[in-house]
Amino acid sequence: MPNVSITGFGDNLTVNGIRLGDLTPAQHEKIEKQKGGNNYSPLENVVVSHVKDSSTLIARKPNPNDLSSYIEEELIDGLCCYSAVNQGQLNQTIVDAVVKHLTEEKLPTVPRSIRHKYMGAFLMAATAITDMDRVVPKVVGVEAPELMFKLSRRWGYRVKGIPKDEAIIVAAKGNFHGRSITAISMSDDPDAYDDFGPKVPGIELVEYNNIDALESLFEKKGERIAAYLVEPIQGEAGVIVPDADYWPRVSALCKKHNILLAMDEVQTGFARTGAHFAHQLFGVKPDLMGCGKAAGGGLLPVSFVAGRDEVIGVLTPGSEGSTFGGYPLGAVVATYAIKVMVDENLADKANERGDQLIGRFNAMKDRFPDKVKEVRGKGLLTAFEMHDAPKLDGHHVSVELLKRGVYAKETHHSTVRVAPALTISADQIDRIADAIDDVIKSL
Ligand SMILES: Cc1ncc(COP(=O)(O)O)c(C=O)c1O
């Protein structure tokens, strides 16, 4: 006897007689709390239903007059899935490419043990846009730093000559590289690693944006250090932009000590910061770079590592792989994610709309200097930090923004990150800024 029956689409999608369109926000919450893992605490009393335009979601909220039903409201998407939707929700060019390839081109699903014709398109596009020799496709974001970690270690042993099993990977304090055991082993946030130990050995942390600390670590242990694996701008830490001379000096130090510079561009890549990849803002070129999020055009999880021949060249058959890494649909979507970034000038758009948003934040800081402490950002990766006071609470700000039809989320107690799609209109940026202004005024 089958114990599950599934029919329908969208609101008519019905599982064991329960139709999605009939569920209230409270019922959705109950199902998630009872049947899911409690690894997130989503905003309460709101359930996203569908897309209205590239930066507007339709969300369901409790009906104040009848709790057994819901109302629908527009929500401006100020977060775009943590920068996975840089090209905008349901970008028409990418959606058309997917539909055309599935229905007309009869796209197959095959693994890497047999060649498929779309891999060539992806590799040509990805090496061209990153200006790197080679690219290895993966699936989710965390796999990019994970693979850079592996590549760096093997390069360390086979090319640099580090004694077996003694390689060190340097990471930065405050980093976020994802949730795998390797990524949380680099983390200094106890919420991320507590009771998941023992951590992966061979990791040293150094203060971010402190060139002297890095130099003294390199002087002391440089012969055993394979790579400095680091975000060009720290996203989850609250949009921390290093000093203008930090990356050129890091790059010079890495060259001096024959240490790889491996940049995690999962959040900062794909035009988010006003350049195709954030390291370009600082005039440096890493040896390895990892991309994810918007590499999948806002539709699919796609990630990859791009790098120099000498480093990616250490891979051998059997040493690395992934069933869905670079499979035909992923390859097509990633190729089109790159095409849209270039054809729609997303980097220029990030700069224009980013200047507008940061201008509004700075005006807010001038008006409320006792509330707003700092405004940070590059392109459309922006944040404002409030002073450390109980009433200046980032989560409270997110909840209040939701009431005003804007979705943005705190990164830490007092920092709110705003990173909408790069296709967002000037009017929508103003609506986000107006809502934030209104909330800050009310605190
Ligand atoms: C810099 C960076 N690296 C890696 C990741 C992990 O990506 P994913 O959540 O897709 O595994 C993130 C996610 O926020 C990130 O910001």
Ligand as a Chemical Component Dictionary entry (heavy atoms), coordinates in Angstrom:
data_LIG
# 
_chem_comp.id                   LIG 
_chem_comp.type                 NON-POLYMER 
_chem_comp.pdbx_formal_charge   0 
_chem_comp.three_letter_code    LIG 
# 
loop_
_chem_comp_atom.comp_id 
_chem_comp_atom.atom_id 
_chem_comp_atom.alt_atom_id 
_chem_comp_atom.type_symbol 
_chem_comp_atom.charge 
_chem_comp_atom.model_Cartn_x 
_chem_comp_atom.model_Cartn_y 
_chem_comp_atom.model_Cartn_z 
_chem_comp_atom.pdbx_ordinal 
LIG C1 C1 C 0 31.271 33.292 0.934  1  
LIG C2 C2 C 0 30.378 32.091 0.966  2  
LIG N1 N1 N 0 30.895 30.875 0.720  3  
LIG C3 C3 C 0 30.133 29.774 0.719  4  
LIG C4 C4 C 0 28.785 29.844 1.004  5  
LIG C5 C5 C 0 27.971 28.584 1.036  6  
LIG O1 O1 O 0 27.079 28.511 -0.026 7  
LIG P1 P1 P 0 25.855 27.466 0.036  8  
LIG O2 O2 O 0 24.965 27.916 1.143  9  
LIG O3 O3 O 0 25.213 27.544 -1.322 10 
LIG O4 O4 O 0 26.463 26.120 0.295  11 
LIG C6 C6 C 0 28.209 31.088 1.275  12 
LIG C7 C7 C 0 26.770 31.192 1.601  13 
LIG O5 O5 O 0 26.269 32.173 2.081  14 
LIG C8 C8 C 0 29.025 32.237 1.258  15 
LIG O6 O6 O 0 28.523 33.458 1.523  16 
# 
loop_
_chem_comp_bond.comp_id 
_chem_comp_bond.atom_id_1 
_chem_comp_bond.atom_id_2 
_chem_comp_bond.value_order 
_chem_comp_bond.pdbx_ordinal 
LIG C1 C2 SING 1  
LIG C2 N1 SING 2  
LIG C2 C8 DOUB 3  
LIG N1 C3 DOUB 4  
LIG C3 C4 SING 5  
LIG C4 C5 SING 6  
LIG C4 C6 DOUB 7  
LIG C5 O1 SING 8  
LIG O1 P1 SING 9  
LIG P1 O2 DOUB 10 
LIG P1 O3 SING 11 
LIG P1 O4 SING 12 
LIG C6 C7 SING 13 
LIG C6 C8 SING 14 
LIG C7 O5 DOUB 15 
LIG C8 O6 SING 16 
# 
